Amino acid sequence: MAPAPGCDSNPHPIVGELPADLPEYYRHWNWLPNDYLAPNQRCETAPGCEGRFVEPRRDWPGADTDPIDAPLNVSAGTIESVGPKATMTGEVELRKGSLSLDAGYAQYDRANSTVVLRDNVVLRQPGVLLRGQYAKIDTNRGLGELEQAEILAYDAGARGAAGRIARPDATSFLLEQASYTQCTPDKETWSLHADEIRLDYESGRGVARDTVVRIYDIPVFYTPYLNFPVDDRRATGFLFPTFGVADGSLDISVPYYINLAPNYDLTLAPRFIEQRGEALETEFRYLNPYSEWEINTGYLANDQKEDIDRWLLGVNEQGFINDEWETEIDFTRVSDEDYFTDLGLANLAVKRSTHLNQQAAMHYRANNWHGTVEVQRYQTIAAVDDPYQKLPQLGLTYVSPAKNFALEPSLEVEYTEFDHRDSIADGGTNVTGQRLYGAAGVSLPMRWRWGFIEPAYKSRHVAYDLEDASSAGLEENPAASSAQFTLDAGMYFERPLNFQEQAWTQTLEPRVFYRYSEYEDQSDQPDFDSSALTFTYQQLFRDTRFTGHDRLDDADQVAVGVSSRFINNDVGREMLTVSVGQLYYFNDGRVQLPGDEERRSSNSDLATQVRFLPHDNHWFSTDMLLDARQGMINQSNLSYHLRSDEGVLFNVGYTFRREGNQFGGLESDIRQADASLSLPINNQWKVFAKTQYDFENSRPVENLVGAEYQNCCWLVRMVYQQALEPDDVLGSNSPTTGRTERDSAFLVEFQLKGLGGLGTAVTSALEESIFGYQSDE
């Protein structure tokens, strides 16, 4: 959680004096509630805390010196020295560098620099407070032991009490017959009670033996051995379980984190799913100098409901061999298409996926060359058509360095072998084969401060070697070539403005983009991976209207656009950008994808784009297509985002696309709105909400509600989520047929802070549903 306005970036601990009217119990633990803090000090020791530990001021001479190098200063009511020993009574104060000792009685041995203390012993060193009734301390190193003792570590907020506390070295403590908690004195919710507790601040771990966990003094859990964190470093131990209910079935997962080495770890998550059985999920992460790996698995033997084995394998890798070669793997496969629907409790967004990516690639980047070797296929997990598989795809691109008033050559070559699970060779209907695409061109950028002109020429060619082409009514080796010329030109104007006593700059940026592409009939060519680009203002100035390389689109058109920016000079931010433009066609668009009709119009819709950023924390954007001749909106996307300093997240958006518009005709209108919210009620309570609604079919697509409560001691998050199944999202289940089905899940995460990590099920659902959400943990 970001510090509140006016807070320092490291909120704990602070140093100072305690107020005279502070309750004695708080004073005993140096705890200062928020009511006693100045506004600029009210920064939480952790999200949900209502105060801070205050380390008393260290104002004696030499307080920053190592004790072994510092002289011993003594103050007491009486001091009696006999031989090497000195006995002190009555408000004894010993100061030796950073070590501070206070007691009612002390005996100091000069021979070994040790001191024995009794009666309300208080030991202070930077970051640590110890109290006891008896102590024996090495004053050079601050090591020793205390009896009937208490300990407070200011940085971690950890407190404990014990029959005996020993400090065998500078980074660890041993507590016998002890209790331990990381709760603050104002809210003591949980505590450990153990025969022995060892706190190791070098490793960041604590070990307790014969341990009982108590909630408000009620024993709730016993273990003979417990390994728990004393700071936020990763280490082996149980993470807190996730509880969920999906479609009336209880789902419990108890992760165990294993810190195998600094560069790799493993999480094992045994999982019980009511009505289905026991499953095991794992996550292995590995980091080396050349790559990052993450391998996820899931296995449910003999699903009691489906009578099949269910499994999942996921592999993700990002790496580099050297400065020129990079590698990438994104692979997910499941045992059956209903795996996520039945078992994907934590993430309904995955349930709504239709294809699982299975891709591996190697990239080369050097000296303006970019090469790619890639294989890609998908596992389809919904009732939709399979996409083509790329087995493999080889690509090579050259783009010359941008030099003004110099010819810039460009080259692109791509070879792809396309396969399909439903190929004609296997008795299906999809043609397969190889495709070779090549493009070579040259451009001449001419840029000035006031504008630019850039003519460019490109020759494009695509050729196929198809299998079983005659069965699909295609030629075996179709090919097409098309030359293209473009001319891009724009100007920059600006003027100063004064608005609300601030200095502004307004720009006016007209732009003209002419494109001519030759036409060649491609009706005898397949469509392996091409689709129409979504038409927006930015699309006005692209040199193609398709993705992929199956169509070399024809064109004789000019795009005219203008943008205006309003820049606040005092804050150095572009506050408002408004753009509007249109395409004018000099011939019909004859090259189309299968099933699309030729474009027969003299101009495109009017494309507009607005970006409004009145503040760093919130912004508004809209993209719109307007049919000026008929005076109606064909497409609009509006969104507003807010992220306040107080932690509020709010997003709202609306999407509309009219049926059968000239860019990617639809079978029916799309009218959907979505809104999401993460709202802190106060320092401890937060609520979440998300809704996505389909106005065209009068039904919700997704709903989510949730809440979070936390203080210094514990945290709980609860989320209820409901979403349409994949076929509904694609519109295959009409709400009028009665076949609309929804997935639902109720998830709970609970944590006793200081005893382990936090599960990720609720966090994943919130990050997926609420734009900009990040957990405080």
ZAMARGU-4260 file (C-alpha; in steps of 0.2 Angstrom, whole numbers, plus 5000, padded with zeros to 4 digits):
<rodrens>
0) 5000/5000/5000 | 5007/5017/4995 | 5010/5029/5010 | 4996/5041/5014 | 4999/5059/5008
5) 5013/5067/5018 | 5020/5051/5025 | 5037/5045/5024 | 5042/5031/5012 | 5048/5020/5027
10) 5035/5021/5040 | 5042/5011/5054 | 5049/5012/5066 | 5050/5031/5072 | 5060/5038/5086
15) 5054/5049/5099 | 5047/5051/5117 | 5030/5044/5123 | 5017/5055/5128 | 5014/5057/5147
20) 4995/5052/5146 | 4998/5036/5135 | 4990/5021/5144 | 5003/5010/5153 | 5001/4995/5143
25) 5005/5004/5127 | 5019/5013/5135 | 5026/4996/5141 | 5027/4990/5123 | 5032/5008/5115
30) 5016/5007/5105 | 5009/5024/5099 | 4991/5024/5092 | 4986/5035/5078 | 4977/5047/5090
35) 4994/5052/5097 | 5003/5053/5080 | 5005/5069/5070 | 4997/5069/5053 | 5013/5066/5044
40) 5017/5051/5055 | 5001/5042/5052 | 5009/5029/5041 | 5004/5011/5044 | 5017/4999/5050
45) 5007/4988/5039 | 4991/4989/5030 | 4977/4989/5042 | 4987/4995/5057 | 4981/5009/5068
50) 4998/5015/5076 | 5017/5013/5076 | 5030/5007/5087 | 5041/5021/5094 | 5059/5017/5098
55) 5065/5028/5112 | 5077/5042/5107 | 5095/5036/5109 | 5103/5053/5115 | 5118/5047/5126
60) 5136/5050/5121 | 5142/5037/5109 | 5125/5029/5105 | 5130/5026/5087 | 5146/5017/5092
65) 5150/4998/5092 | 5150/4993/5110 | 5167/4984/5109 | 5175/5001/5104 | 5166/5012/5117
70) 5170/5016/5135 | 5158/5010/5149 | 5148/5024/5157 | 5139/5021/5173 | 5126/5030/5184
75) 5118/5023/5200 | 5112/5027/5217 | 5127/5018/5225 | 5143/5011/5217 | 5155/4999/5227
80) 5171/4993/5219 | 5180/4978/5226 | 5194/4971/5215 | 5189/4967/5197 | 5170/4969/5201
85) 5159/4984/5204 | 5142/4983/5212 | 5129/4996/5209 | 5111/4998/5216 | 5097/5010/5214
90) 5092/5016/5197 | 5107/5008/5188 | 5111/5015/5171 | 5125/5007/5160 | 5129/5014/5143
95) 5142/5006/5132 | 5141/5013/5114 | 5124/5007/5106 | 5121/4996/5121 | 5109/5003/5135
100) 5106/4993/5151 | 5095/4999/5166 | 5091/4989/5182 | 5089/4990/5200 | 5105/4981/5204
105) 5120/4977/5193 | 5137/4969/5196 | 5150/4972/5183 | 5166/4961/5180 | 5180/4971/5172
110) 5190/4955/5169 | 5177/4948/5155 | 5166/4964/5152 | 5151/4955/5158 | 5137/4962/5169
115) 5124/4953/5180 | 5108/4963/5182 | 5092/4961/5193 | 5076/4970/5196 | 5067/4977/5181
120) 5081/4974/5168 | 5079/4984/5152 | 5091/4981/5138 | 5091/4992/5122 | 5100/4990/5106
125) 5096/4997/5089 | 5080/4990/5084 | 5078/4978/5099 | 5070/4980/5116 | 5073/4966/5130
130) 5065/4966/5148 | 5068/4954/5162 | 5070/4951/5180 | 5087/4944/5179 | 5101/4945/5165
135) 5119/4941/5162 | 5126/4951/5147 | 5142/4953/5138 | 5143/4972/5136 | 5156/4971/5122
140) 5144/4961/5110 | 5127/4963/5118 | 5125/4944/5120 | 5119/4935/5135 | 5102/4929/5143
145) 5087/4936/5152 | 5075/4927/5163 | 5056/4931/5165 | 5059/4941/5150 | 5050/4950/5135
150) 5057/4955/5118 | 5051/4968/5105 | 5059/4969/5088 | 5054/4986/5081 | 5056/4983/5063
155) 5046/4967/5062 | 5034/4972/5075 | 5037/4955/5083 | 5034/4953/5102 | 5037/4939/5114
160) 5038/4933/5132 | 5048/4919/5139 | 5054/4911/5155 | 5071/4913/5147 | 5078/4923/5132
165) 5095/4919/5126 | 5105/4929/5113 | 5119/4917/5107 | 5124/4928/5092 | 5120/4945/5085
170) 5106/4939/5073 | 5096/4927/5083 | 5086/4924/5099 | 5081/4908/5109 | 5065/4909/5119
175) 5061/4895/5131 | 5043/4892/5138 | 5038/4906/5126 | 5024/4916/5118 | 5026/4925/5102
180) 5015/4937/5091 | 5016/4950/5077 | 5000/4958/5083 | 5001/4975/5089 | 4996/4979/5108
185) 4980/4987/5103 | 4973/4971/5094 | 4981/4955/5100 | 4972/4942/5090 | 4984/4927/5088
190) 4999/4921/5097 | 5011/4906/5097 | 5014/4897/5113 | 5029/4885/5113 | 5042/4875/5123
195) 5055/4883/5112 | 5055/4897/5099 | 5071/4902/5089 | 5071/4918/5080 | 5084/4920/5066
200) 5085/4937/5059 | 5099/4933/5047 | 5088/4919/5038 | 5072/4928/5041 | 5064/4913/5049
205) 5058/4907/5066 | 5056/4889/5072 | 5044/4884/5086 | 5043/4867/5094 | 5028/4859/5103
210) 5018/4874/5097 | 5000/4879/5100 | 4992/4893/5090 | 4979/4903/5100 | 4966/4915/5094
215) 4960/4926/5108 | 4968/4913/5121 | 4958/4899/5113 | 4969/4885/5107 | 4965/4881/5088
220) 4980/4872/5082 | 4994/4861/5088 | 5010/4856/5079 | 5026/4848/5086 | 5036/4859/5073
225) 5032/4875/5065 | 5043/4885/5053 | 5037/4903/5051 | 5044/4920/5044 | 5050/4934/5055
230) 5051/4946/5040 | 5045/4947/5022 | 5058/4935/5014 | 5053/4919/5005 | 5057/4903/5014
235) 5050/4886/5016 | 5034/4884/5025 | 5015/4882/5023 | 5005/4896/5015 | 4988/4900/5021
240) 4974/4889/5013 | 4961/4895/5000 | 4943/4890/5003 | 4930/4891/4989 | 4913/4885/4984
245) 4910/4883/4966 | 4893/4877/4960 | 4889/4870/4977 | 4905/4860/4979 | 4918/4864/4993
250) 4936/4867/4987 | 4950/4868/4999 | 4969/4870/4994 | 4983/4871/5006 | 4999/4876/4998
255) 5017/4872/5005 | 5031/4883/4999 | 5048/4875/4997 | 5063/4888/4995 | 5075/4876/4987
260) 5088/4888/4982 | 5090/4907/4979 | 5086/4905/4961 | 5072/4891/4961 | 5058/4886/4972
265) 5043/4874/4972 | 5025/4876/4979 | 5015/4860/4982 | 4996/4863/4984 | 4986/4848/4989
270) 4968/4851/4985 | 4952/4843/4990 | 4937/4845/4979 | 4920/4839/4985 | 4911/4827/4974
275) 4928/4825/4964 | 4942/4819/4975 | 4959/4824/4980 | 4971/4833/4968 | 4989/4840/4968
280) 4994/4856/4960 | 5012/4862/4959 | 5022/4878/4953 | 5040/4877/4950 | 5050/4893/4947
285) 5068/4893/4940 | 5079/4908/4937 | 5096/4907/4929 | 5107/4920/4920 | 5099/4916/4903
290) 5080/4913/4907 | 5066/4913/4919 | 5055/4897/4920 | 5038/4894/4927 | 5031/4876/4926
295) 5013/4873/4933 | 5005/4856/4935 | 4988/4849/4941 | 4983/4831/4943 | 4966/4824/4949
300) 4966/4805/4948 | 4950/4797/4944 | 4938/4811/4945 | 4924/4804/4955 | 4911/4814/4945
305) 4917/4811/4928 | 4927/4794/4930 | 4942/4801/4921 | 4960/4807/4926 | 4961/4826/4925
310) 4978/4835/4922 | 4985/4851/4917 | 5003/4856/4911 | 5008/4874/4909 | 5026/4880/4904
315) 5031/4898/4903 | 5049/4904/4899 | 5057/4921/4894 | 5076/4920/4891 | 5090/4926/4881
320) 5106/4917/4874 | 5116/4933/4872 | 5112/4951/4867 | 5105/4945/4850 | 5096/4929/4853
325) 5080/4928/4864 | 5069/4913/4868 | 5050/4912/4873 | 5039/4897/4878 | 5020/4899/4882
330) 5013/4881/4883 | 4997/4876/4891 | 4988/4859/4889 | 4974/4851/4899 | 4967/4833/4899
335) 4950/4838/4892 | 4940/4854/4886 | 4930/4855/4902 | 4945/4855/4914 | 4944/4874/4918
340) 4925/4874/4918 | 4925/4860/4932 | 4942/4863/4941 | 4947/4881/4937 | 4940/4888/4953
345) 4952/4902/4955 | 4950/4911/4939 | 4934/4912/4929 | 4943/4922/4916 | 4952/4906/4911
350) 4936/4897/4910 | 4930/4909/4897 | 4945/4906/4886 | 4942/4897/4870 | 4960/4892/4865
355) 4975/4887/4875 | 4991/4894/4867 | 5005/4881/4864 | 5020/4891/4857 | 5039/4891/4857
360) 5049/4904/4848 | 5067/4910/4846 | 5070/4929/4841 | 5086/4936/4833 | 5089/4955/4834
365) 5105/4964/4828 | 5111/4977/4816 | 5093/4981/4810 | 5089/4963/4807 | 5075/4954/4816
370) 5073/4935/4814 | 5060/4923/4821 | 5058/4904/4822 | 5042/4899/4829 | 5030/4885/4831
375) 5012/4888/4837 | 4997/4877/4840 | 4981/4879/4851 | 4971/4867/4861 | 4953/4872/4858
380) 4942/4871/4874 | 4926/4878/4868 | 4913/4874/4854 | 4922/4885/4841 | 4933/4882/4826
385) 4951/4878/4828 | 4964/4890/4822 | 4978/4885/4810 | 4994/4878/4818 | 5011/4885/4813
390) 5023/4871/4811 | 5034/4880/4809 | 5035/4899/4805 | 5051/4907/4799 | 5053/4926/4798
395) 5066/4938/4793 | 5064/4957/4793 | 5076/4971/4789 | 5073/4989/4793 | 5087/5002/4790
400) 5092/5015/4803 | 5081/5030/4802 | 5091/5044/4793 | 5084/5060/4787 | 5085/5063/4769
405) 5092/5046/4765 | 5084/5031/4757 | 5078/5018/4769 | 5077/5000/4762 | 5066/4987/4770
410) 5064/4969/4768 | 5052/4956/4775 | 5052/4937/4771 | 5041/4924/4780 | 5038/4906/4777
415) 5025/4896/4787 | 5018/4878/4786 | 5000/4878/4791 | 4992/4862/4798 | 4975/4859/4805
420) 4967/4846/4816 | 4952/4845/4804 | 4962/4844/4788 | 4956/4837/4772 | 4970/4824/4773
425) 4962/4818/4789 | 4945/4818/4783 | 4940/4836/4787 | 4936/4851/4778 | 4951/4863/4780
430) 4965/4865/4767 | 4983/4865/4773 | 5000/4869/4766 | 5014/4881/4765 | 5014/4900/4762
435) 5029/4911/4757 | 5027/4929/4759 | 5039/4942/4754 | 5040/4961/4753 | 5054/4973/4748
440) 5053/4992/4748 | 5061/5009/4750 | 5056/5025/4758 | 5063/5043/4759 | 5060/5051/4776
445) 5061/5070/4775 | 5058/5078/4792 | 5058/5096/4798 | 5053/5105/4814 | 5038/5111/4806
450) 5033/5094/4797 | 5037/5079/4787 | 5035/5071/4770 | 5039/5052/4767 | 5036/5044/4751
455) 5038/5025/4751 | 5037/5010/4738 | 5034/4992/4742 | 5032/4976/4732 | 5023/4962/4740
460) 5021/4944/4735 | 5013/4929/4742 | 5013/4911/4736 | 5006/4894/4742 | 5009/4876/4740
465) 4993/4868/4746 | 4988/4850/4750 | 4972/4842/4743 | 4968/4859/4736 | 4956/4852/4723
470) 4945/4845/4736 | 4942/4863/4742 | 4940/4870/4725 | 4957/4879/4725 | 4973/4879/4715
475) 4987/4869/4721 | 5000/4883/4719 | 4991/4900/4719 | 5001/4916/4720 | 4998/4935/4720
480) 5009/4950/4718 | 5005/4968/4722 | 5015/4984/4721 | 5011/4998/4733 | 5015/5017/4734
485) 5012/5028/4749 | 5015/5046/4753 | 5014/5052/4771 | 5014/5071/4775 | 5010/5081/4790
490) 5013/5098/4798 | 5015/5105/4816 | 5008/5121/4822 | 5008/5127/4839 | 5003/5143/4849
495) 5004/5149/4867 | 4988/5150/4878 | 4984/5156/4895 | 4970/5147/4904 | 4966/5149/4923
500) 4982/5159/4926 | 4993/5145/4918 | 5004/5144/4903 | 4998/5131/4890 | 5003/5126/4872
505) 4991/5121/4859 | 4996/5111/4844 | 4987/5108/4827 | 4994/5093/4817 | 4986/5090/4800
510) 4991/5074/4791 | 4988/5067/4774 | 4991/5049/4769 | 4989/5043/4752 | 4990/5024/4747
515) 4989/5015/4731 | 4990/4996/4730 | 4988/4986/4714 | 4973/4974/4713 | 4975/4955/4710
520) 4962/4942/4711 | 4965/4931/4727 | 4948/4922/4727 | 4958/4906/4724 | 4969/4908/4739
525) 4965/4901/4757 | 4964/4912/4773 | 4975/4904/4785 | 4978/4918/4798 | 4971/4935/4791
530) 4957/4945/4798 | 4952/4963/4796 | 4960/4976/4808 | 4948/4986/4819 | 4945/5003/4811
535) 4951/5017/4822 | 4959/5034/4820 | 4976/5026/4820 | 4971/5014/4806 | 4969/5028/4794
540) 4988/5029/4792 | 4992/5010/4791 | 4998/5003/4774 | 4986/4988/4776 | 4969/4984/4782
545) 4972/4966/4786 | 4982/4956/4799 | 4992/4941/4792 | 4998/4939/4775 | 4984/4930/4765
550) 4977/4945/4757 | 4987/4959/4748 | 4974/4972/4749 | 4970/4984/4735 | 4969/5003/4738
555) 4967/5020/4730 | 4963/5031/4744 | 4968/5046/4754 | 4967/5048/4773 | 4965/5066/4780
560) 4966/5069/4798 | 4970/5082/4811 | 4975/5081/4829 | 4976/5095/4842 | 4985/5093/4859
565) 4983/5105/4874 | 4999/5104/4885 | 5000/5112/4902 | 5017/5120/4903 | 5017/5122/4921
570) 5015/5104/4925 | 5023/5097/4909 | 5008/5086/4904 | 4998/5083/4889 | 4980/5086/4896
575) 4969/5084/4881 | 4972/5076/4863 | 4958/5077/4850 | 4959/5069/4834 | 4947/5067/4819
580) 4950/5060/4802 | 4942/5051/4787 | 4947/5040/4772 | 4942/5044/4754 | 4941/5030/4742
585) 4944/5032/4723 | 4939/5014/4719 | 4930/5000/4727 | 4939/4988/4739 | 4939/4972/4729
590) 4951/4961/4739 | 4941/4954/4754 | 4942/4939/4766 | 4930/4924/4762 | 4912/4929/4766
595) 4915/4948/4766 | 4907/4959/4752 | 4917/4972/4742 | 4917/4989/4749 | 4906/5001/4739
600) 4907/5018/4746 | 4917/5034/4743 | 4922/5037/4760 | 4924/5029/4777 | 4916/5033/4793
605) 4922/5048/4802 | 4935/5042/4815 | 4938/5052/4831 | 4949/5049/4846 | 4949/5059/4862
610) 4961/5057/4877 | 4958/5068/4892 | 4971/5067/4906 | 4966/5081/4919 | 4976/5073/4933
615) 4989/5059/4934 | 4977/5049/4944 | 4962/5049/4932 | 4959/5049/4913 | 4946/5048/4900
620) 4947/5041/4882 | 4935/5038/4868 | 4936/5031/4851 | 4921/5033/4839 | 4916/5030/4821
625) 4902/5041/4814 | 4892/5039/4798 | 4891/5057/4793 | 4879/5054/4779 | 4866/5045/4790
630) 4871/5054/4806 | 4873/5039/4817 | 4887/5031/4827 | 4893/5014/4820 | 4906/5011/4834
635) 4911/5018/4850 | 4922/5014/4864 | 4922/5025/4880 | 4932/5022/4896 | 4936/5031/4912
640) 4949/5026/4925 | 4953/5033/4942 | 4967/5029/4954 | 4967/5040/4969 | 4981/5043/4982
645) 4969/5036/4994 | 4969/5019/4985 | 4952/5020/4976 | 4952/5011/4959 | 4937/5014/4948
650) 4935/5009/4930 | 4920/5011/4918 | 4918/5007/4900 | 4905/5006/4886 | 4907/4997/4869
655) 4895/4998/4855 | 4897/4991/4837 | 4883/4992/4825 | 4878/4976/4815 | 4885/4975/4797
660) 4895/4991/4797 | 4908/4992/4784 | 4923/4987/4794 | 4921/4969/4800 | 4902/4966/4798
665) 4893/4958/4813 | 4878/4947/4814 | 4870/4958/4827 | 4874/4974/4837 | 4886/4973/4852
670) 4882/4984/4866 | 4891/4981/4882 | 4896/4990/4898 | 4908/4986/4912 | 4912/4994/4928
675) 4924/4989/4942 | 4929/4996/4959 | 4941/4994/4973 | 4936/5005/4987 | 4945/5007/5004
680) 4932/5011/5017 | 4945/5015/5030 | 4962/5009/5034 | 4955/4991/5038 | 4940/4988/5026
685) 4940/4987/5007 | 4926/4982/4995 | 4927/4976/4977 | 4915/4975/4963 | 4914/4971/4945
690) 4900/4970/4933 | 4900/4967/4914 | 4882/4968/4906 | 4877/4964/4888 | 4863/4976/4884
695) 4859/4968/4867 | 4854/4951/4875 | 4849/4959/4892 | 4860/4948/4902 | 4876/4950/4913
700) 4892/4943/4907 | 4901/4944/4923 | 4898/4949/4941 | 4910/4950/4956 | 4908/4957/4973
705) 4920/4955/4987 | 4927/4963/5003 | 4943/4963/5013 | 4946/4966/5031 | 4964/4967/5039
710) 4973/4974/5054 | 4991/4971/5059 | 4987/4953/5065 | 4976/4945/5052 | 4968/4947/5035
715) 4953/4940/5026 | 4947/4942/5008 | 4931/4936/5001 | 4925/4936/4983 | 4909/4929/4975
720) 4911/4929/4956 | 4899/4923/4942 | 4902/4923/4923 | 4895/4915/4908 | 4902/4899/4901
725) 4913/4901/4885 | 4899/4897/4873 | 4888/4911/4880 | 4902/4923/4878 | 4903/4919/4860
730) 4884/4921/4858 | 4881/4903/4853 | 4868/4901/4867 | 4854/4913/4865 | 4845/4919/4881
735) 4829/4915/4873 | 4833/4896/4871 | 4835/4893/4890 | 4853/4886/4887 | 4862/4900/4895
740) 4873/4893/4909 | 4885/4902/4921 | 4900/4897/4932 | 4900/4904/4949 | 4913/4903/4963
745) 4915/4909/4981 | 4933/4911/4987 | 4940/4915/5004 | 4958/4919/5009 | 4963/4920/5027
750) 4980/4925/5034 | 4987/4927/5052 | 5001/4939/5048 | 5018/4934/5053 | 5014/4915/5051
755) 5015/4913/5033 | 5012/4919/5015 | 4995/4923/5007 | 4986/4912/4995 | 4983/4919/4977
760) 4966/4913/4972 | 4956/4929/4977 | 4971/4940/4972 | 4971/4932/4955 | 4952/4934/4952
765) 4954/4953/4958 | 4969/4957/4946 | 4959/4949/4932 | 4943/4958/4935 | 4948/4975/4941
770) 4960/4985/4930 | 4975/4992/4940 | 4972/4981/4955 | 4987/4975/4965 | 4987/4967/4982
775) 4994/4976/4997 | 5004/4960/5001
</rodrens>
